[in-house]
Amino acid sequence: MTRKHHHGKHSRRGLALKIGATMLVVLLVCIVAWKNETIHSRLVSAFGDNERLQKVEYDKQRA
């Protein structure tokens, strides 16, 4: 005897809630990480315009 799987509105709603909750957690982690100076600087270093940022830092230290 095989089991029948019920793929109704309830299981879709549960899946949507799980996906929504996961997205919310990821968003909150990103916001907290962005406000953390160490993580923020690493993200900027990895994805930013390093040449321009180094020039700005150099000019700031010269002043």
mmCIF file of the N, C-alpha and C atoms, coordinates in Angstrom:
data_MODEL
# 
_entry.id   MODEL 
# 
loop_
_atom_site.group_PDB 
_atom_site.id 
_atom_site.type_symbol 
_atom_site.label_atom_id 
_atom_site.label_alt_id 
_atom_site.label_comp_id 
_atom_site.label_asym_id 
_atom_site.label_entity_id 
_atom_site.label_seq_id 
_atom_site.pdbx_PDB_ins_code 
_atom_site.Cartn_x 
_atom_site.Cartn_y 
_atom_site.Cartn_z 
_atom_site.occupancy 
_atom_site.B_iso_or_equiv 
_atom_site.pdbx_formal_charge 
_atom_site.auth_seq_id 
_atom_site.auth_comp_id 
_atom_site.auth_asym_id 
_atom_site.auth_atom_id 
_atom_site.pdbx_PDB_model_num 
ATOM 1   N N  . MET A 1 1  ? 0.843  -1.164 0.000  1.00 0.00 ? 1  MET A N  1 
ATOM 2   C CA . MET A 1 1  ? 0.000  0.000  0.000  1.00 0.00 ? 1  MET A CA 1 
ATOM 3   C C  . MET A 1 1  ? 0.900  1.243  0.000  1.00 0.00 ? 1  MET A C  1 
ATOM 4   N N  . THR A 1 2  ? 0.613  2.192  -0.859 1.00 0.00 ? 2  THR A N  1 
ATOM 5   C CA . THR A 1 2  ? 1.392  3.423  -0.913 1.00 0.00 ? 2  THR A CA 1 
ATOM 6   C C  . THR A 1 2  ? 0.621  4.550  -0.246 1.00 0.00 ? 2  THR A C  1 
ATOM 7   N N  . ARG A 1 3  ? 1.359  5.504  0.241  1.00 0.00 ? 3  ARG A N  1 
ATOM 8   C CA . ARG A 1 3  ? 0.731  6.660  0.869  1.00 0.00 ? 3  ARG A CA 1 
ATOM 9   C C  . ARG A 1 3  ? 0.409  7.694  -0.190 1.00 0.00 ? 3  ARG A C  1 
ATOM 10  N N  . LYS A 1 4  ? -0.670 8.380  0.020  1.00 0.00 ? 4  LYS A N  1 
ATOM 11  C CA . LYS A 1 4  ? -1.035 9.475  -0.866 1.00 0.00 ? 4  LYS A CA 1 
ATOM 12  C C  . LYS A 1 4  ? -0.473 10.763 -0.280 1.00 0.00 ? 4  LYS A C  1 
ATOM 13  N N  . HIS A 1 5  ? 0.125  11.558 -1.143 1.00 0.00 ? 5  HIS A N  1 
ATOM 14  C CA . HIS A 1 5  ? 0.653  12.842 -0.704 1.00 0.00 ? 5  HIS A CA 1 
ATOM 15  C C  . HIS A 1 5  ? -0.387 13.912 -0.969 1.00 0.00 ? 5  HIS A C  1 
ATOM 16  N N  . HIS A 1 6  ? -0.597 14.728 0.020  1.00 0.00 ? 6  HIS A N  1 
ATOM 17  C CA . HIS A 1 6  ? -1.561 15.811 -0.110 1.00 0.00 ? 6  HIS A CA 1 
ATOM 18  C C  . HIS A 1 6  ? -0.811 17.097 -0.430 1.00 0.00 ? 6  HIS A C  1 
ATOM 19  N N  . HIS A 1 7  ? -1.007 17.584 -1.632 1.00 0.00 ? 7  HIS A N  1 
ATOM 20  C CA . HIS A 1 7  ? -0.377 18.827 -2.049 1.00 0.00 ? 7  HIS A CA 1 
ATOM 21  C C  . HIS A 1 7  ? -1.469 19.864 -2.248 1.00 0.00 ? 7  HIS A C  1 
ATOM 22  N N  . GLY A 1 8  ? -2.024 20.306 -1.170 1.00 0.00 ? 8  GLY A N  1 
ATOM 23  C CA . GLY A 1 8  ? -3.112 21.265 -1.246 1.00 0.00 ? 8  GLY A CA 1 
ATOM 24  C C  . GLY A 1 8  ? -2.674 22.650 -0.850 1.00 0.00 ? 8  GLY A C  1 
ATOM 25  N N  . LYS A 1 9  ? -3.658 23.460 -0.561 1.00 0.00 ? 9  LYS A N  1 
ATOM 26  C CA . LYS A 1 9  ? -3.390 24.850 -0.189 1.00 0.00 ? 9  LYS A CA 1 
ATOM 27  C C  . LYS A 1 9  ? -2.576 24.947 1.093  1.00 0.00 ? 9  LYS A C  1 
ATOM 28  N N  . HIS A 1 10 ? -2.816 24.022 2.023  1.00 0.00 ? 10 HIS A N  1 
ATOM 29  C CA . HIS A 1 10 ? -2.137 24.096 3.307  1.00 0.00 ? 10 HIS A CA 1 
ATOM 30  C C  . HIS A 1 10 ? -0.631 23.880 3.152  1.00 0.00 ? 10 HIS A C  1 
ATOM 31  N N  . SER A 1 11 ? -0.214 22.919 2.331  1.00 0.00 ? 11 SER A N  1 
ATOM 32  C CA . SER A 1 11 ? 1.211  22.664 2.182  1.00 0.00 ? 11 SER A CA 1 
ATOM 33  C C  . SER A 1 11 ? 1.871  23.807 1.414  1.00 0.00 ? 11 SER A C  1 
ATOM 34  N N  . ARG A 1 12 ? 1.181  24.407 0.466  1.00 0.00 ? 12 ARG A N  1 
ATOM 35  C CA . ARG A 1 12 ? 1.738  25.551 -0.256 1.00 0.00 ? 12 ARG A CA 1 
ATOM 36  C C  . ARG A 1 12 ? 1.882  26.748 0.664  1.00 0.00 ? 12 ARG A C  1 
ATOM 37  N N  . ARG A 1 13 ? 0.903  26.944 1.519  1.00 0.00 ? 13 ARG A N  1 
ATOM 38  C CA . ARG A 1 13 ? 0.953  28.052 2.470  1.00 0.00 ? 13 ARG A CA 1 
ATOM 39  C C  . ARG A 1 13 ? 2.116  27.849 3.437  1.00 0.00 ? 13 ARG A C  1 
ATOM 40  N N  . GLY A 1 14 ? 2.302  26.618 3.883  1.00 0.00 ? 14 GLY A N  1 
ATOM 41  C CA . GLY A 1 14 ? 3.415  26.315 4.791  1.00 0.00 ? 14 GLY A CA 1 
ATOM 42  C C  . GLY A 1 14 ? 4.756  26.555 4.118  1.00 0.00 ? 14 GLY A C  1 
ATOM 43  N N  . LEU A 1 15 ? 4.859  26.165 2.860  1.00 0.00 ? 15 LEU A N  1 
ATOM 44  C CA . LEU A 1 15 ? 6.098  26.388 2.111  1.00 0.00 ? 15 LEU A CA 1 
ATOM 45  C C  . LEU A 1 15 ? 6.345  27.881 1.928  1.00 0.00 ? 15 LEU A C  1 
ATOM 46  N N  . ALA A 1 16 ? 5.305  28.621 1.612  1.00 0.00 ? 16 ALA A N  1 
ATOM 47  C CA . ALA A 1 16 ? 5.437  30.070 1.441  1.00 0.00 ? 16 ALA A CA 1 
ATOM 48  C C  . ALA A 1 16 ? 5.869  30.728 2.750  1.00 0.00 ? 16 ALA A C  1 
ATOM 49  N N  . LEU A 1 17 ? 5.323  30.271 3.870  1.00 0.00 ? 17 LEU A N  1 
ATOM 50  C CA . LEU A 1 17 ? 5.719  30.815 5.174  1.00 0.00 ? 17 LEU A CA 1 
ATOM 51  C C  . LEU A 1 17 ? 7.179  30.505 5.484  1.00 0.00 ? 17 LEU A C  1 
ATOM 52  N N  . LYS A 1 18 ? 7.629  29.291 5.165  1.00 0.00 ? 18 LYS A N  1 
ATOM 53  C CA . LYS A 1 18 ? 9.019  28.914 5.404  1.00 0.00 ? 18 LYS A CA 1 
ATOM 54  C C  . LYS A 1 18 ? 9.964  29.756 4.547  1.00 0.00 ? 18 LYS A C  1 
ATOM 55  N N  . ILE A 1 19 ? 9.599  29.946 3.285  1.00 0.00 ? 19 ILE A N  1 
ATOM 56  C CA . ILE A 1 19 ? 10.432 30.750 2.391  1.00 0.00 ? 19 ILE A CA 1 
ATOM 57  C C  . ILE A 1 19 ? 10.458 32.200 2.875  1.00 0.00 ? 19 ILE A C  1 
ATOM 58  N N  . GLY A 1 20 ? 9.312  32.732 3.254  1.00 0.00 ? 20 GLY A N  1 
ATOM 59  C CA . GLY A 1 20 ? 9.240  34.097 3.756  1.00 0.00 ? 20 GLY A CA 1 
ATOM 60  C C  . GLY A 1 20 ? 10.059 34.283 5.019  1.00 0.00 ? 20 GLY A C  1 
ATOM 61  N N  . ALA A 1 21 ? 9.972  33.343 5.931  1.00 0.00 ? 21 ALA A N  1 
ATOM 62  C CA . ALA A 1 21 ? 10.730 33.417 7.182  1.00 0.00 ? 21 ALA A CA 1 
ATOM 63  C C  . ALA A 1 21 ? 12.224 33.341 6.904  1.00 0.00 ? 21 ALA A C  1 
ATOM 64  N N  . THR A 1 22 ? 12.613 32.478 5.982  1.00 0.00 ? 22 THR A N  1 
ATOM 65  C CA . THR A 1 22 ? 14.022 32.356 5.616  1.00 0.00 ? 22 THR A CA 1 
ATOM 66  C C  . THR A 1 22 ? 14.546 33.651 5.008  1.00 0.00 ? 22 THR A C  1 
ATOM 67  N N  . MET A 1 23 ? 13.758 34.246 4.122  1.00 0.00 ? 23 MET A N  1 
ATOM 68  C CA . MET A 1 23 ? 14.164 35.505 3.496  1.00 0.00 ? 23 MET A CA 1 
ATOM 69  C C  . MET A 1 23 ? 14.283 36.618 4.538  1.00 0.00 ? 23 MET A C  1 
ATOM 70  N N  . LEU A 1 24 ? 13.385 36.642 5.502  1.00 0.00 ? 24 LEU A N  1 
ATOM 71  C CA . LEU A 1 24 ? 13.427 37.642 6.560  1.00 0.00 ? 24 LEU A CA 1 
ATOM 72  C C  . LEU A 1 24 ? 14.684 37.489 7.408  1.00 0.00 ? 24 LEU A C  1 
ATOM 73  N N  . VAL A 1 25 ? 15.031 36.254 7.752  1.00 0.00 ? 25 VAL A N  1 
ATOM 74  C CA . VAL A 1 25 ? 16.236 35.994 8.542  1.00 0.00 ? 25 VAL A CA 1 
ATOM 75  C C  . VAL A 1 25 ? 17.482 36.424 7.761  1.00 0.00 ? 25 VAL A C  1 
ATOM 76  N N  . VAL A 1 26 ? 17.535 36.087 6.478  1.00 0.00 ? 26 VAL A N  1 
ATOM 77  C CA . VAL A 1 26 ? 18.683 36.477 5.654  1.00 0.00 ? 26 VAL A CA 1 
ATOM 78  C C  . VAL A 1 26 ? 18.785 38.001 5.586  1.00 0.00 ? 26 VAL A C  1 
ATOM 79  N N  . LEU A 1 27 ? 17.664 38.670 5.409  1.00 0.00 ? 27 LEU A N  1 
ATOM 80  C CA . LEU A 1 27 ? 17.657 40.133 5.349  1.00 0.00 ? 27 LEU A CA 1 
ATOM 81  C C  . LEU A 1 27 ? 18.153 40.743 6.661  1.00 0.00 ? 27 LEU A C  1 
ATOM 82  N N  . LEU A 1 28 ? 17.691 40.223 7.778  1.00 0.00 ? 28 LEU A N  1 
ATOM 83  C CA . LEU A 1 28 ? 18.130 40.738 9.082  1.00 0.00 ? 28 LEU A CA 1 
ATOM 84  C C  . LEU A 1 28 ? 19.619 40.508 9.298  1.00 0.00 ? 28 LEU A C  1 
ATOM 85  N N  . VAL A 1 29 ? 20.117 39.347 8.895  1.00 0.00 ? 29 VAL A N  1 
ATOM 86  C CA . VAL A 1 29 ? 21.549 39.062 9.034  1.00 0.00 ? 29 VAL A CA 1 
ATOM 87  C C  . VAL A 1 29 ? 22.359 40.026 8.167  1.00 0.00 ? 29 VAL A C  1 
ATOM 88  N N  . CYS A 1 30 ? 21.869 40.310 6.958  1.00 0.00 ? 30 CYS A N  1 
ATOM 89  C CA . CYS A 1 30 ? 22.561 41.254 6.070  1.00 0.00 ? 30 CYS A CA 1 
ATOM 90  C C  . CYS A 1 30 ? 22.591 42.655 6.671  1.00 0.00 ? 30 CYS A C  1 
ATOM 91  N N  . ILE A 1 31 ? 21.491 43.081 7.250  1.00 0.00 ? 31 ILE A N  1 
ATOM 92  C CA . ILE A 1 31 ? 21.438 44.417 7.866  1.00 0.00 ? 31 ILE A CA 1 
ATOM 93  C C  . ILE A 1 31 ? 22.412 44.499 9.038  1.00 0.00 ? 31 ILE A C  1 
ATOM 94  N N  . VAL A 1 32 ? 22.425 43.502 9.893  1.00 0.00 ? 32 VAL A N  1 
ATOM 95  C CA . VAL A 1 32 ? 23.335 43.490 11.037 1.00 0.00 ? 32 VAL A CA 1 
ATOM 96  C C  . VAL A 1 32 ? 24.782 43.450 10.554 1.00 0.00 ? 32 VAL A C  1 
ATOM 97  N N  . ALA A 1 33 ? 25.058 42.637 9.531  1.00 0.00 ? 33 ALA A N  1 
ATOM 98  C CA . ALA A 1 33 ? 26.420 42.534 9.002  1.00 0.00 ? 33 ALA A CA 1 
ATOM 99  C C  . ALA A 1 33 ? 26.861 43.850 8.384  1.00 0.00 ? 33 ALA A C  1 
ATOM 100 N N  . TRP A 1 34 ? 25.955 44.530 7.682  1.00 0.00 ? 34 TRP A N  1 
ATOM 101 C CA . TRP A 1 34 ? 26.301 45.789 7.035  1.00 0.00 ? 34 TRP A CA 1 
ATOM 102 C C  . TRP A 1 34 ? 26.669 46.858 8.064  1.00 0.00 ? 34 TRP A C  1 
ATOM 103 N N  . LYS A 1 35 ? 26.038 46.808 9.231  1.00 0.00 ? 35 LYS A N  1 
ATOM 104 C CA . LYS A 1 35 ? 26.317 47.792 10.275 1.00 0.00 ? 35 LYS A CA 1 
ATOM 105 C C  . LYS A 1 35 ? 27.586 47.449 11.057 1.00 0.00 ? 35 LYS A C  1 
ATOM 106 N N  . ASN A 1 36 ? 28.056 46.220 10.949 1.00 0.00 ? 36 ASN A N  1 
ATOM 107 C CA . ASN A 1 36 ? 29.292 45.811 11.604 1.00 0.00 ? 36 ASN A CA 1 
ATOM 108 C C  . ASN A 1 36 ? 30.465 46.343 10.780 1.00 0.00 ? 36 ASN A C  1 
ATOM 109 N N  . GLU A 1 37 ? 31.328 47.131 11.388 1.00 0.00 ? 37 GLU A N  1 
ATOM 110 C CA . GLU A 1 37 ? 32.403 47.811 10.662 1.00 0.00 ? 37 GLU A CA 1 
ATOM 111 C C  . GLU A 1 37 ? 33.357 46.834 9.976  1.00 0.00 ? 37 GLU A C  1 
ATOM 112 N N  . THR A 1 38 ? 33.715 45.747 10.646 1.00 0.00 ? 38 THR A N  1 
ATOM 113 C CA . THR A 1 38 ? 34.635 44.773 10.065 1.00 0.00 ? 38 THR A CA 1 
ATOM 114 C C  . THR A 1 38 ? 34.042 44.108 8.836  1.00 0.00 ? 38 THR A C  1 
ATOM 115 N N  . ILE A 1 39 ? 32.812 43.645 8.961  1.00 0.00 ? 39 ILE A N  1 
ATOM 116 C CA . ILE A 1 39 ? 32.161 42.975 7.846  1.00 0.00 ? 39 ILE A CA 1 
ATOM 117 C C  . ILE A 1 39 ? 31.900 43.961 6.716  1.00 0.00 ? 39 ILE A C  1 
ATOM 118 N N  . HIS A 1 40 ? 31.487 45.175 7.070  1.00 0.00 ? 40 HIS A N  1 
ATOM 119 C CA . HIS A 1 40 ? 31.225 46.206 6.064  1.00 0.00 ? 40 HIS A CA 1 
ATOM 120 C C  . HIS A 1 40 ? 32.488 46.491 5.252  1.00 0.00 ? 40 HIS A C  1 
ATOM 121 N N  . SER A 1 41 ? 33.622 46.639 5.924  1.00 0.00 ? 41 SER A N  1 
ATOM 122 C CA . SER A 1 41 ? 34.856 46.943 5.205  1.00 0.00 ? 41 SER A CA 1 
ATOM 123 C C  . SER A 1 41 ? 35.280 45.784 4.310  1.00 0.00 ? 41 SER A C  1 
ATOM 124 N N  . ARG A 1 42 ? 35.052 44.568 4.754  1.00 0.00 ? 42 ARG A N  1 
ATOM 125 C CA . ARG A 1 42 ? 35.397 43.411 3.908  1.00 0.00 ? 42 ARG A CA 1 
ATOM 126 C C  . ARG A 1 42 ? 34.491 43.322 2.687  1.00 0.00 ? 42 ARG A C  1 
ATOM 127 N N  . LEU A 1 43 ? 33.205 43.626 2.866  1.00 0.00 ? 43 LEU A N  1 
ATOM 128 C CA . LEU A 1 43 ? 32.294 43.619 1.720  1.00 0.00 ? 43 LEU A CA 1 
ATOM 129 C C  . LEU A 1 43 ? 32.672 44.698 0.714  1.00 0.00 ? 43 LEU A C  1 
ATOM 130 N N  . VAL A 1 44 ? 32.979 45.885 1.214  1.00 0.00 ? 44 VAL A N  1 
ATOM 131 C CA . VAL A 1 44 ? 33.372 46.978 0.326  1.00 0.00 ? 44 VAL A CA 1 
ATOM 132 C C  . VAL A 1 44 ? 34.665 46.619 -0.388 1.00 0.00 ? 44 VAL A C  1 
ATOM 133 N N  . SER A 1 45 ? 35.599 46.014 0.336  1.00 0.00 ? 45 SER A N  1 
ATOM 134 C CA . SER A 1 45 ? 36.873 45.619 -0.259 1.00 0.00 ? 45 SER A CA 1 
ATOM 135 C C  . SER A 1 45 ? 36.669 44.566 -1.352 1.00 0.00 ? 45 SER A C  1 
ATOM 136 N N  . ALA A 1 46 ? 35.762 43.640 -1.103 1.00 0.00 ? 46 ALA A N  1 
ATOM 137 C CA . ALA A 1 46 ? 35.543 42.557 -2.064 1.00 0.00 ? 46 ALA A CA 1 
ATOM 138 C C  . ALA A 1 46 ? 34.770 43.019 -3.292 1.00 0.00 ? 46 ALA A C  1 
ATOM 139 N N  . PHE A 1 47 ? 33.812 43.925 -3.111 1.00 0.00 ? 47 PHE A N  1 
ATOM 140 C CA . PHE A 1 47 ? 32.929 44.283 -4.217 1.00 0.00 ? 47 PHE A CA 1 
ATOM 141 C C  . PHE A 1 47 ? 33.045 45.733 -4.657 1.00 0.00 ? 47 PHE A C  1 
ATOM 142 N N  . GLY A 1 48 ? 33.836 46.525 -3.955 1.00 0.00 ? 48 GLY A N  1 
ATOM 143 C CA . GLY A 1 48 ? 33.907 47.951 -4.245 1.00 0.00 ? 48 GLY A CA 1 
ATOM 144 C C  . GLY A 1 48 ? 35.003 48.296 -5.243 1.00 0.00 ? 48 GLY A C  1 
ATOM 145 N N  . ASP A 1 49 ? 35.128 49.568 -5.510 1.00 0.00 ? 49 ASP A N  1 
ATOM 146 C CA . ASP A 1 49 ? 36.157 50.106 -6.387 1.00 0.00 ? 49 ASP A CA 1 
ATOM 147 C C  . ASP A 1 49 ? 37.389 50.372 -5.518 1.00 0.00 ? 49 ASP A C  1 
ATOM 148 N N  . ASN A 1 50 ? 38.268 49.378 -5.414 1.00 0.00 ? 50 ASN A N  1 
ATOM 149 C CA . ASN A 1 50 ? 39.392 49.461 -4.485 1.00 0.00 ? 50 ASN A CA 1 
ATOM 150 C C  . ASN A 1 50 ? 40.351 50.601 -4.819 1.00 0.00 ? 50 ASN A C  1 
ATOM 151 N N  . GLU A 1 51 ? 40.596 50.837 -6.092 1.00 0.00 ? 51 GLU A N  1 
ATOM 152 C CA . GLU A 1 51 ? 41.518 51.899 -6.469 1.00 0.00 ? 51 GLU A CA 1 
ATOM 153 C C  . GLU A 1 51 ? 41.022 53.263 -5.991 1.00 0.00 ? 51 GLU A C  1 
ATOM 154 N N  . ARG A 1 52 ? 39.747 53.516 -6.188 1.00 0.00 ? 52 ARG A N  1 
ATOM 155 C CA . ARG A 1 52 ? 39.171 54.794 -5.754 1.00 0.00 ? 52 ARG A CA 1 
ATOM 156 C C  . ARG A 1 52 ? 39.187 54.897 -4.229 1.00 0.00 ? 52 ARG A C  1 
ATOM 157 N N  . LEU A 1 53 ? 38.844 53.807 -3.545 1.00 0.00 ? 53 LEU A N  1 
ATOM 158 C CA . LEU A 1 53 ? 38.827 53.819 -2.085 1.00 0.00 ? 53 LEU A CA 1 
ATOM 159 C C  . LEU A 1 53 ? 40.225 54.037 -1.508 1.00 0.00 ? 53 LEU A C  1 
ATOM 160 N N  . GLN A 1 54 ? 41.227 53.437 -2.118 1.00 0.00 ? 54 GLN A N  1 
ATOM 161 C CA . GLN A 1 54 ? 42.595 53.630 -1.645 1.00 0.00 ? 54 GLN A CA 1 
ATOM 162 C C  . GLN A 1 54 ? 43.047 55.075 -1.861 1.00 0.00 ? 54 GLN A C  1 
ATOM 163 N N  . LYS A 1 55 ? 42.653 55.665 -2.981 1.00 0.00 ? 55 LYS A N  1 
ATOM 164 C CA . LYS A 1 55 ? 42.993 57.063 -3.261 1.00 0.00 ? 55 LYS A CA 1 
ATOM 165 C C  . LYS A 1 55 ? 42.352 57.986 -2.224 1.00 0.00 ? 55 LYS A C  1 
ATOM 166 N N  . VAL A 1 56 ? 41.093 57.744 -1.902 1.00 0.00 ? 56 VAL A N  1 
ATOM 167 C CA . VAL A 1 56 ? 40.399 58.550 -0.898 1.00 0.00 ? 56 VAL A CA 1 
ATOM 168 C C  . VAL A 1 56 ? 41.096 58.414 0.456  1.00 0.00 ? 56 VAL A C  1 
ATOM 169 N N  . GLU A 1 57 ? 41.446 57.191 0.840  1.00 0.00 ? 57 GLU A N  1 
ATOM 170 C CA . GLU A 1 57 ? 42.124 56.962 2.116  1.00 0.00 ? 57 GLU A CA 1 
ATOM 171 C C  . GLU A 1 57 ? 43.492 57.636 2.126  1.00 0.00 ? 57 GLU A C  1 
ATOM 172 N N  . TYR A 1 58 ? 44.231 57.552 1.023  1.00 0.00 ? 58 TYR A N  1 
ATOM 173 C CA . TYR A 1 58 ? 45.538 58.186 0.919  1.00 0.00 ? 58 TYR A CA 1 
ATOM 174 C C  . TYR A 1 58 ? 45.417 59.702 1.077  1.00 0.00 ? 58 TYR A C  1 
ATOM 175 N N  . ASP A 1 59 ? 44.452 60.281 0.371  1.00 0.00 ? 59 ASP A N  1 
ATOM 176 C CA . ASP A 1 59 ? 44.243 61.735 0.462  1.00 0.00 ? 59 ASP A CA 1 
ATOM 177 C C  . ASP A 1 59 ? 43.849 62.154 1.879  1.00 0.00 ? 59 ASP A C  1 
ATOM 178 N N  . LYS A 1 60 ? 43.048 61.319 2.526  1.00 0.00 ? 60 LYS A N  1 
ATOM 179 C CA . LYS A 1 60 ? 42.611 61.633 3.895  1.00 0.00 ? 60 LYS A CA 1 
ATOM 180 C C  . LYS A 1 60 ? 43.793 61.582 4.853  1.00 0.00 ? 60 LYS A C  1 
ATOM 181 N N  . GLN A 1 61 ? 44.695 60.623 4.686  1.00 0.00 ? 61 GLN A N  1 
ATOM 182 C CA . GLN A 1 61 ? 45.851 60.513 5.564  1.00 0.00 ? 61 GLN A CA 1 
ATOM 183 C C  . GLN A 1 61 ? 46.870 61.625 5.307  1.00 0.00 ? 61 GLN A C  1 
ATOM 184 N N  . ARG A 1 62 ? 46.960 62.092 4.076  1.00 0.00 ? 62 ARG A N  1 
ATOM 185 C CA . ARG A 1 62 ? 47.871 63.194 3.749  1.00 0.00 ? 62 ARG A CA 1 
ATOM 186 C C  . ARG A 1 62 ? 47.411 64.514 4.360  1.00 0.00 ? 62 ARG A C  1 
ATOM 187 N N  . ALA A 1 63 ? 46.119 64.668 4.488  1.00 0.00 ? 63 ALA A N  1 
ATOM 188 C CA . ALA A 1 63 ? 45.566 65.943 4.983  1.00 0.00 ? 63 ALA A CA 1 
ATOM 189 C C  . ALA A 1 63 ? 45.785 66.189 6.454  1.00 0.00 ? 63 ALA A C  1 
# 
